[in-house]
Amino acid sequence: FWGGGGPQVSLEALYKLKRLALHDNNFVGPLFEITGNLTSLEQILGTYNALTGSILDSIVRMRNLTIVGLEVNQLSGMIPPLIFNISSLQTF
């Protein structure tokens, strides 16, 4: 999911995953692409880490997202504009 000093794991097999909570873990490095297999994902919680880079366009494939929490990191770049077309999104 993220590289650098953080874990490099594959989440491909977790297609039923609803909540990805990795906040407050001191993960360091770029936010890697989240693939389309996580279509059931409703929440991404990665606050209070040291994630870098930008939020990638692949996030818009997750049509069930209600919460994306990536604040208090070192992210840069544009937020993919299509993320705001996800009707279930309540908090970003």
C-alpha positions in Angstrom: 0.0 0.0 0.0 2.8 2.4 0.8 6.5 2.1 0.3 9.5 3.8 1.7 9.8 2.8 5.4 6.3 1.6 5.6 4.8 -1.8 4.8 4.8 -3.1 1.3 1.8 -5.4 1.3 -0.7 -6.6 -1.2 -4.3 -6.0 -0.5 -5.5 -7.6 -3.7 -7.1 -10.6 -1.9 -9.0 -8.5 0.6 -11.8 -7.7 -1.9 -14.4 -7.8 1.0 -12.4 -5.3 3.1 -14.6 -2.5 4.4 -12.3 -0.4 6.6 -8.6 0.2 6.2 -7.4 1.7 9.4 -3.7 2.5 9.5 -3.6 5.8 11.4 -1.1 6.7 14.0 1.6 4.3 12.9 4.5 6.5 11.7 4.3 5.0 8.2 6.8 6.8 6.0 6.9 7.1 2.2 4.7 7.4 -0.9 1.1 6.4 -1.0 1.0 3.6 -3.5 -1.8 2.9 -5.9 -4.9 1.4 -4.4 -6.2 -1.1 -6.9 -9.7 -1.8 -8.2 -10.0 -5.1 -6.2 -11.0 -3.2 -3.1 -14.4 -2.3 -4.4 -16.1 -2.9 -1.0 -13.8 -0.5 0.8 -15.8 2.2 2.6 -13.2 3.8 4.8 -9.5 4.7 4.3 -8.0 6.0 7.6 -4.3 6.9 7.4 -4.0 10.0 9.5 -1.0 10.9 11.5 1.7 9.2 9.5 4.4 10.6 7.2 2.9 9.6 3.9 4.2 11.5 0.9 3.3 12.0 -2.8 -0.2 12.4 -4.1 -3.6 10.7 -3.9 -3.7 8.7 -7.1 -6.6 8.6 -9.6 -7.3 4.9 -8.8 -9.1 5.9 -5.6 -12.1 6.8 -7.7 -12.7 3.1 -8.5 -13.9 2.6 -5.0 -17.5 3.6 -5.4 -18.5 2.7 -1.8 -16.1 5.1 0.0 -17.8 7.1 2.7 -14.6 8.4 4.5 -11.1 9.2 3.3 -8.9 10.3 6.2 -5.4 11.1 5.2 -4.8 14.4 7.1 -1.7 15.1 9.1 0.7 13.6 6.5 3.0 15.2 3.9 0.9 14.6 0.8 1.2 16.9 -2.2 -0.4 17.4 -5.6 -4.0 17.7 -6.7 -6.9 15.7 -5.3 -8.4 13.7 -8.1 -11.5 15.7 -9.0 -13.6 12.6 -9.8 -13.4 11.6 -6.2 -16.2 14.1 -5.5 -18.4 12.2 -7.9 -18.6 9.3 -5.5 -22.1 9.7 -4.1 -21.4 7.8 -0.9 -18.5 10.0 0.1 -19.3 11.9 3.3 -15.9 13.0 4.6 -12.6 13.7 2.8 
